[in-house]
């Protein structure tokens, strides 16, 4: 993709910054064959704003879930590029707040932020942990889906697990989950019914450490996230010890798509949802999602300024 400003007019420079290198807080979007880059401004710890003074404002809550999205990776990850970029293309001011996942869910389900992302599919039976007596679908409206990744178990290599895809064969097995995560409708239903011996944690990293130290038999999540987290948190030698000891269980539990979840307590959520879905459809049709995913997944492993 060649970068060009020839068709935009110099006046556009007053609100847009153009860069071929990009930075940790830059969001890019494509319009009429031209790629624009919007510089982000850090408001406070974990809080960023893009395109101040836009015609509308969307406030989004997310988490560190690299390489999909994280505060300190190149472009803050391809999911950030997709979600924030779609609204920036439509002229919005975009605020993005990085929280622990449980708090992110609370902020959106209670209407304090407009959008929670990236979210897995939410079944109609899922109960809210933050608003008593409510189903999550009463509080949130999902966007159309876009490409995600596998949901699978991780185990220590010496641990023998009888799993052929039938979750009921794991009755009573100790499994680490992240508090507040949706996983897979069947797994979550069995978990809520007490079928597994569930160990909750605040993050994937906590679960990985518990698994490595033999405190639980399995953890569930995205293997790409697990691997990236290990390499991010540890020295190369320590990471090798972890990755040599742990492995993905096959078959995977599911291939999960990703969504944006819009707070039904937020004003004009239907308008924001419809506009995002229309932009998402265009991004799917013109290959923009795949371009962003390929570019920023690769760069997630480089320094936060995206200089390499």
N, C-alpha and C positions, 0 to 999 in steps of 0.2 A: 504494500500500500504506500503510495507516494503522498506525502503531506503537502498541502497547498493552501494558500490563502487567496489565490487570484480571484476567485468568484465571490468572495465574501464582502469586500470593501474594507477600507482601512478603519472605518468607524467601529467595526466589530471588535477591534483591538482594545477598545475602552473597557469592555467587559470580559473579554476572553484573552487568555494567555496561550501562546502557541509554543510547543516544545517537541523536539524529536526524541529527546532522551527520556523525559518523564521523571517523576519523583514519587516518593512514598505516598504523598497526599494528592497527586494529580489524578483526575478522572477524565477519561477520553470518551468521546462519542463520535459517531460517523453520521454525516448529513450530506446528502447529494454528492457522495464520492469524496468528501473532504473530512479529514479527521481533526477535531478540535480537542484541545486539552484545557481543562478548567483547574486552576490552582485552588487547593484547599487551604483553609485557615484554621489553625488549631485554636479552639476557644478555651478549653480547659483540658485537664487530664482525661483522655479517652473521648473527647468531643470535638467534632470538626464541622465546618460550614463551607458550602460551595455556592458561588453565585449569589452573593448578598443582593437583596433588592429585586429578586425575581417576581414574576407576576403571581405566583402562589408559593406556598411553603409546605414541605413535607418533612416530618421529623421521624427518623428511623432508628430503631434499636437493633443492635447486632452483638456479636461476640467474636473473640479470637478463636478461629477454627481453620487455621492454615492447613493446606495451601489454598483453600477456597476463599477465605477472608481472614484478615488479621490486621491489627493496627500498624505493625512494623515491618510488613513485607512490601515488595514492589507494587505500587498502585493500590495497596491494601487488598489485593487479591482480585481474581476475575469476577467473583460474585458481587463485590463492591462496584467494580467497573460496570457490570451489567445493570444493577439496581439503581445506583446513583446516576449513572450515565443516561438511563432511559428518562428519568425525570429532568435532568439538566437539559437534555435535547428538547424537552417540551417547555423550557423556560422557567422551571421551578427554582426556588432556593431550596437546597437540600442540606439538612442537618443530620449527621450520623453520630450516634453515641455507642461506644463499645462498653458493654457490661458483662459481668458473669451472666450466663444464660438464664438462670432462674430470675434474676432481676430484670433482664430484658423482657422476658415473658410477662412479668408483673407490670412493667411500665406500659406495655401495649394492651394487655387484657383490661387494665384499669383505665385506659384512655389517656394516659399521660404522654405517650408517644403515638404516632400514627401507624407505623409499620414495624413488624417484627420479621427479621430475615437472617439467614435462610432457614426456612421451616420445612419439615417433612409433612407429608399428608396427615391431616387431622381427621380421624374417624368421627362419626356422629355421636359415638358413645363416650368419647374422651372427656373426662371431667377436669375442670380447672382446679389447679392447686392454689391459685391466687385470689379467686372470687368464689366464695363459698356458695354451694348450691347451684352453680352454673356449669353448663357444658362449654367446652372451649369453642365450639362452633356457634354458640350464642354470642360470643364475645369477638370472634375473629372471622373474617371472610378471606378465603384463599384466592390468590391470583391463579391464572393458568400456570401450568407446570413448565419447568425447563430442566435441562439435563443436570443430573446429580452424580451419584456414585454408588458403589456397593455398600450394603449393610452386612456386616459379618462378625463372627466371633474371632477373638484372639485367644490363644492359650500358650502355655509353656510347651515346648516341643516334646518333653517326656510324658506329658499328661495324656492319658488315653480317654477319649471322649467318643461315645457311640452316637454319632450324629450323621444322618443321611438327608437332612432337610426337614425331618419331622421334629418340631420343637417339643412335642410331648415326650420325646425320649430323654429330655433334659430335666425331668421332674426332680426337684430337690437339689439340683446342682447350684453351687454358689456362682453367681454372675454379677459382675460389676456394671452398673449403669450410671449415667450422669443425671442428677436430679433435674427434672423438668423437661428432659428430652422426650420427644416422640421418637419411637424406633420403627416399629412395624406393627400394624393393627393386631395381628395374631399374637405376636410376642407381648405387646403391651396388655392385651386382654388376659393372657395367662399370668403375666406378672401381677396384675391387679387382683387376680383370683388367688394369689399366693402359691402359684404352681412351682416357682423357682425360689431358691434361697438368695434373695436380692440384697446386694450391698450398694448403697447409694454413695455417690461422691460428687464433689463440686466441679470436676473437670475430667477430661479424658486423661490428662497427665497423672492425676491422683490414681485413677483406675489402673493405668499402665504400671505404676510403681507397686501397687498392691498385687497385681498379677505377677510381676517379676519376683517379688519377695514371697510368693506362694501363699498369700493370704486369701486369694480367691482362685477358682479354677478357670473362669472365662470372663472376658469383657466383651461388650457389644458396641459396635460403632463402625466408622469408615476406616478401613486399613490404611488408606493414603494419609488420613489425618494422624493415625497412630504413628506411622513411620516418620512423618514430618515432625511431629511433636518430640519424638525421641531424639532425632538429630538436632533439633533446635535447643532442647533443654540440656543436653549432655555434651561432653567433649567427644571427639571422634572415637577415641578408644572406649569410653564408657558406652557410647551409643552402639558400637559394634558388639559389646557384651550383651546389651539388651536385645538387639536384633538377631543375634545368634541364638538367643535363648527362647525367643517368642516367634509364633507363626500364625498365619491366618488359617481358620478352619473352613474347609470346603465340604459341601457347597455353601455359597454365601446365602444369607437369610433372605435377602431381597436386593433388587436394584431400585434404589430410592430416587425419585425426582425431587426437585427443590421448588419452593414456592415463596412468595411474599405473603404475609398474613396481615391484613388491614384491620385495624381496630374499629369495631362497629360503634364504639362510643365517640369516635372522632368525627367531627363535622365533615360533610362532603366525602365520606369514604367511598361511596359508590362511584362518584365522579373520578376520584383518584385511581380507583381499581380499574374502571373501564378504560381510562387513558393509558394506564400501565399495560393492560392486556393488549391494547391495540399496538403499542410500541413494541412489546415483546413479540407479537406475531410478525412484525416487520423485521425485527432482529433475527428471528428464526429463518425467515424467508431469504434474507440476503447474506446469511452466513456470518453475521456479526458476532453471535454468541460463541460459535466455534472459534472464530478468530481471537476473541478476548480470552477464551479459556486456554487456547494453545499458548498464546503470548504470555499471559500472566501466571499460568501454572509453571512454566519454565523459569520465569524470572523470580518466582517466589523463593527460590533457593539462592538468589543473589542478594547483594546488600540492599538496604531499604531505599537507597537513592536511585536504584535501577541503572547504575552507570555501566554495567558490563553488557 
